[in-house]
Amino acid sequence: MAFFIEVLTGGLLAGLMYTLVAIGFVLIYKASGVFNFAQGSMVLFAALTFVSIVERGVHSAAAFAITLVTMLVLGALIERVVLRPLVNRPPITLFMATLGLSFVIEGLAQTLWGAQVHGLELGIEDVPLDVLGVSLSKFDMFASGVAAALVLVLGLLFTRTRLGLSLRAVADDQLAALAVGIDLQWIWGVVWAVAGAVGLVTGLLWGARVGVQFSLSLIVLKALPVLIIGGFNSIMGTIVGGLIVGGSEKLAEVYLGQLVGGGIENWFPYVLALVFLLWRPTGLFGTASIERL
């Protein structure tokens, strides 16, 4: 039982890391209905910018501030230059635009900072800690705490501020929000900027874990099962979806992996997501859209 709890707890902590990846998608999808496939490239760009600035002798705090401003501006520019001209286009057009945008961002990152692999140290050693008899990773606990704090801040932002109320109104009905005087373009710009900031936090944590390399952009694939299970338009859904994915993949690897030769951790979340697509296509916290014809 102690080993089961240790594996499950480790998986839940990893699941909060997956939640970080998925939040960026939810923010943009809630406000504009766009599935931003470029979120992974934004994560890569943020991590690569930060570590490259630090390697040039800039203090990490100053590098973080510079990178944060860069990501806020990048997010706002993407909305203004790429997405705004495509308003009212079919969803597949917007998706393909973000897909192409991902390659543009990766190319820009390579042009500015090069293609070499970088190590990223946040001052948190990945050593085991004994917590109530359960051995947990110190870095995983730190990353999970950061993820939980970010989710809490975003939750308060969306439920306790005027901006959050405007965002929720836009997510519910864009035409009605426009009718009551909400500036949709301003809301979209803010959301993309916030998604850029979330990409920075995600990039730093994942970059510290796996290294800052161009495969970091593929982290977007880890968010897909989380979004499918939790729902594409719910921040609470990303939390629950991340915990389900993290916990289930670790348990499956330990208890089922030996039956199929191992490696089940890499694809088990997608099997679980497929089950949810068949059973509950909108996810646990997603809302079904009803169109009158």
C-alpha positions as CSV (number, residue, x, y, z in Angstrom):
1,M,0.0,0.0,0.0
2,A,2.9,2.4,0.8
3,F,4.4,1.8,-2.6
4,F,1.0,2.3,-4.3
5,I,0.6,5.6,-2.5
6,E,4.1,6.7,-3.5
7,V,3.5,5.9,-7.2
8,L,0.1,7.6,-7.1
9,T,1.3,10.7,-5.4
10,G,4.2,11.0,-7.8
11,G,1.8,10.7,-10.7
12,L,-0.5,13.4,-9.3
13,L,2.4,15.8,-8.9
14,A,3.4,15.1,-12.5
15,G,-0.3,15.7,-13.5
16,L,-0.1,19.2,-12.1
17,M,2.8,19.8,-14.5
18,Y,0.5,18.7,-17.4
19,T,-2.1,21.1,-16.1
20,L,0.4,24.0,-16.7
21,V,0.6,23.0,-20.4
22,A,-3.2,22.7,-20.8
23,I,-4.0,26.1,-19.1
24,G,-2.6,28.1,-22.1
25,F,-5.0,26.2,-24.4
26,V,-8.0,26.8,-22.2
27,L,-7.4,30.5,-21.8
28,I,-7.5,31.1,-25.6
29,Y,-10.2,28.6,-26.4
30,K,-12.5,30.1,-23.7
31,A,-12.1,33.6,-25.1
32,S,-12.0,33.0,-28.9
33,G,-12.8,29.3,-29.6
34,V,-9.3,28.9,-31.2
35,F,-7.3,25.8,-30.5
36,N,-3.8,27.3,-30.3
37,F,-1.5,24.6,-31.5
38,A,1.4,27.1,-31.3
39,Q,1.3,27.0,-27.4
40,G,4.0,24.5,-27.4
41,S,6.3,26.7,-29.5
42,M,5.5,29.6,-27.2
43,V,6.7,27.5,-24.3
44,L,9.9,26.6,-26.1
45,F,10.5,30.3,-27.1
46,A,10.0,31.4,-23.5
47,A,12.4,28.9,-22.0
48,L,15.0,29.4,-24.8
49,T,14.9,33.2,-24.4
50,F,15.3,33.0,-20.6
51,V,18.2,30.6,-20.6
52,S,20.0,32.4,-23.4
53,I,19.7,35.7,-21.6
54,V,21.0,34.2,-18.4
55,E,24.0,32.6,-20.3
56,R,24.9,36.1,-21.5
57,G,25.5,37.2,-17.9
58,V,22.2,38.7,-17.0
59,H,20.8,38.0,-13.5
60,S,18.1,35.4,-13.5
61,A,15.5,37.9,-11.9
62,A,16.2,40.4,-14.7
63,A,16.2,37.7,-17.3
64,F,12.8,36.6,-16.0
65,A,11.4,40.1,-16.2
66,I,12.8,40.6,-19.7
67,T,11.4,37.3,-20.9
68,L,8.0,38.0,-19.3
69,V,7.7,41.3,-21.1
70,T,8.8,39.5,-24.3
71,M,6.1,36.8,-24.0
72,L,3.4,39.4,-23.2
73,V,4.3,41.3,-26.3
74,L,4.6,38.2,-28.4
75,G,1.1,37.0,-27.3
76,A,-0.5,40.3,-28.0
77,L,1.2,40.6,-31.4
78,I,0.1,37.1,-32.4
79,E,-3.5,38.0,-31.7
80,R,-3.2,41.4,-33.5
81,V,-1.3,40.3,-36.6
82,V,-2.3,36.7,-37.2
83,L,-5.6,35.9,-35.5
84,R,-7.6,39.2,-35.7
85,P,-7.6,39.3,-39.5
86,L,-9.0,35.7,-39.4
87,V,-12.0,36.5,-37.2
88,N,-15.2,34.7,-38.4
89,R,-13.3,32.3,-40.5
90,P,-14.0,28.5,-40.2
91,P,-12.3,26.9,-37.2
92,I,-10.1,24.7,-39.4
93,T,-8.6,27.9,-40.9
94,L,-7.8,29.3,-37.4
95,F,-6.3,25.9,-36.4
96,M,-4.1,25.8,-39.5
97,A,-3.0,29.4,-38.8
98,T,-1.8,28.4,-35.3
99,L,-0.1,25.3,-36.8
100,G,1.8,27.4,-39.2
101,L,2.5,29.9,-36.5
102,S,4.2,27.2,-34.4
103,F,6.8,26.7,-37.1
104,V,7.3,30.4,-37.5
105,I,8.0,30.8,-33.7
106,E,10.4,27.9,-33.7
107,G,12.2,29.3,-36.6
108,L,12.4,32.7,-34.9
109,A,13.8,31.1,-31.8
110,Q,16.4,29.2,-33.7
111,T,17.4,32.4,-35.6
112,L,17.8,34.4,-32.4
113,W,19.3,31.9,-30.0
114,G,20.6,28.9,-32.0
115,A,19.6,25.2,-32.0
116,Q,21.9,23.9,-29.3
117,V,20.5,22.2,-26.1
118,H,20.7,24.2,-22.9
119,G,20.6,23.1,-19.3
120,L,18.3,25.1,-17.0
121,E,18.8,25.4,-13.3
122,L,16.2,26.9,-11.0
123,G,18.0,26.2,-7.8
124,I,15.7,23.3,-6.9
125,E,17.5,20.0,-6.7
126,D,15.7,16.9,-7.9
127,V,16.3,14.9,-4.8
128,P,13.9,12.6,-2.9
129,L,12.2,13.9,0.2
130,D,10.4,11.8,2.9
131,V,6.9,13.2,3.4
132,L,4.8,11.2,5.9
133,G,6.7,8.1,5.0
134,V,6.3,8.7,1.2
135,S,9.3,9.4,-0.9
136,L,8.6,12.3,-3.3
137,S,10.7,14.4,-5.6
138,K,11.7,17.8,-4.3
139,F,11.5,19.4,-7.7
140,D,8.1,17.8,-8.5
141,M,6.8,19.2,-5.2
142,F,8.1,22.7,-6.1
143,A,6.8,22.5,-9.6
144,S,3.4,21.3,-8.4
145,G,3.2,24.2,-5.9
146,V,4.0,26.7,-8.6
147,A,1.3,25.1,-10.9
148,A,-1.2,25.2,-8.1
149,A,-0.4,28.8,-7.3
150,L,-0.8,29.8,-10.9
151,V,-4.1,28.1,-11.2
152,L,-5.3,29.8,-8.0
153,V,-4.3,33.2,-9.3
154,L,-6.0,32.6,-12.7
155,G,-9.1,31.4,-10.9
156,L,-9.3,34.5,-8.8
157,L,-8.6,36.6,-11.9
158,F,-11.5,35.1,-13.8
159,T,-14.0,35.1,-10.9
160,R,-13.1,38.2,-8.8
161,T,-12.1,40.9,-11.3
162,R,-13.8,42.9,-14.0
163,L,-11.5,41.5,-16.6
164,G,-12.5,38.0,-15.5
165,L,-16.2,38.7,-15.7
166,S,-15.7,40.2,-19.2
167,L,-13.8,37.1,-20.3
168,R,-16.5,34.8,-19.0
169,A,-19.1,36.9,-20.8
170,V,-17.1,36.6,-24.0
171,A,-16.8,32.9,-23.5
172,D,-20.5,32.4,-23.0
173,D,-21.7,34.6,-25.9
174,Q,-19.5,36.9,-27.9
175,L,-22.4,38.7,-29.6
176,A,-24.1,39.4,-26.2
177,A,-20.8,40.6,-24.7
178,L,-20.3,42.9,-27.7
179,A,-23.9,44.2,-27.2
180,V,-23.2,45.3,-23.6
181,G,-20.0,47.2,-24.6
182,I,-17.2,44.7,-24.0
183,D,-14.3,45.2,-26.4
184,L,-13.7,41.8,-27.8
185,Q,-10.4,42.6,-29.5
186,W,-9.0,44.0,-26.2
187,I,-10.1,40.9,-24.4
188,W,-8.5,38.6,-27.0
189,G,-5.3,40.6,-26.9
190,V,-5.2,40.3,-23.1
191,V,-5.9,36.6,-23.1
192,W,-3.1,35.9,-25.7
193,A,-0.7,38.0,-23.6
194,V,-1.6,36.0,-20.5
195,A,-1.2,32.8,-22.4
196,G,2.3,34.0,-23.3
197,A,3.1,34.5,-19.6
198,V,1.7,31.1,-18.7
199,G,4.0,29.7,-21.5
200,L,7.0,31.3,-19.7
201,V,6.2,29.6,-16.4
202,T,5.6,26.3,-18.2
203,G,8.8,26.6,-20.2
204,L,10.9,27.2,-17.1
205,L,9.6,24.3,-15.2
206,W,9.6,21.8,-18.1
207,G,13.0,23.2,-19.3
208,A,14.5,22.5,-15.9
209,R,13.2,19.0,-15.9
210,V,14.0,17.8,-19.5
211,G,16.4,20.5,-20.7
212,V,15.8,23.4,-23.1
213,Q,15.7,21.8,-26.5
214,F,13.4,22.0,-29.6
215,S,11.6,18.8,-28.7
216,L,10.2,20.9,-25.8
217,S,7.6,22.2,-28.2
218,L,6.2,18.7,-28.4
219,I,5.0,19.1,-24.8
220,V,1.8,20.3,-26.5
221,L,1.0,16.6,-27.1
222,K,0.9,16.0,-23.4
223,A,-1.9,18.6,-23.0
224,L,-4.3,16.8,-25.4
225,P,-5.4,14.0,-23.1
226,V,-5.8,16.5,-20.3
227,L,-8.0,18.8,-22.4
228,I,-10.1,15.9,-23.7
229,I,-10.7,14.5,-20.2
230,G,-11.2,17.8,-18.4
231,G,-12.9,19.8,-21.1
232,F,-11.5,22.4,-23.5
233,N,-13.2,25.4,-21.8
234,S,-12.7,24.8,-18.1
235,I,-9.7,25.6,-15.9
236,M,-11.0,23.4,-13.2
237,G,-11.2,20.7,-15.9
238,T,-7.5,21.0,-16.6
239,I,-6.7,20.4,-13.0
240,V,-8.8,17.3,-12.7
241,G,-7.7,16.1,-16.2
242,G,-4.1,16.6,-15.3
243,L,-4.4,14.7,-12.1
244,I,-6.3,11.8,-13.8
245,V,-3.7,11.6,-16.6
246,G,-0.7,11.9,-14.2
247,G,-2.0,9.4,-11.7
248,S,-3.3,6.8,-14.2
249,E,-0.2,6.8,-16.4
250,K,2.1,6.1,-13.5
251,L,-0.1,3.4,-12.1
252,A,-0.5,1.8,-15.5
253,E,3.3,1.8,-16.1
254,V,3.9,0.1,-12.7
255,Y,1.1,-2.4,-12.6
256,L,0.3,-3.0,-16.3
257,G,3.5,-2.1,-18.0
258,Q,5.2,-5.4,-17.1
259,L,2.4,-7.3,-18.9
260,V,3.0,-5.6,-22.2
261,G,6.7,-5.1,-22.1
262,G,6.8,-1.6,-20.6
263,G,6.5,1.8,-22.2
264,I,2.7,2.0,-21.5
265,E,3.2,5.4,-19.8
266,N,3.7,7.1,-23.1
267,W,0.5,6.0,-24.8
268,F,-1.9,5.1,-22.0
269,P,-3.2,8.7,-21.5
270,Y,-4.3,8.7,-25.2
271,V,-6.2,5.4,-24.7
272,L,-7.9,7.0,-21.7
273,A,-8.7,10.1,-23.7
274,L,-10.2,7.9,-26.5
275,V,-12.5,6.3,-23.9
276,F,-13.7,9.8,-22.8
277,L,-14.3,10.8,-26.4
278,L,-16.6,7.8,-26.8
279,W,-18.3,8.2,-23.4
280,R,-18.3,12.0,-22.7
281,P,-17.0,14.0,-25.8
282,T,-17.1,17.3,-24.0
283,G,-15.0,16.1,-21.1
284,L,-15.9,16.1,-17.4
285,F,-16.3,19.9,-17.1
286,G,-16.8,20.9,-20.7
287,T,-20.0,22.3,-21.9
288,A,-21.8,21.0,-25.0
289,S,-22.6,23.6,-27.7
290,I,-26.1,23.5,-29.2
291,E,-26.7,25.0,-32.6
292,R,-30.1,25.8,-34.0
293,L,-30.5,25.1,-37.7
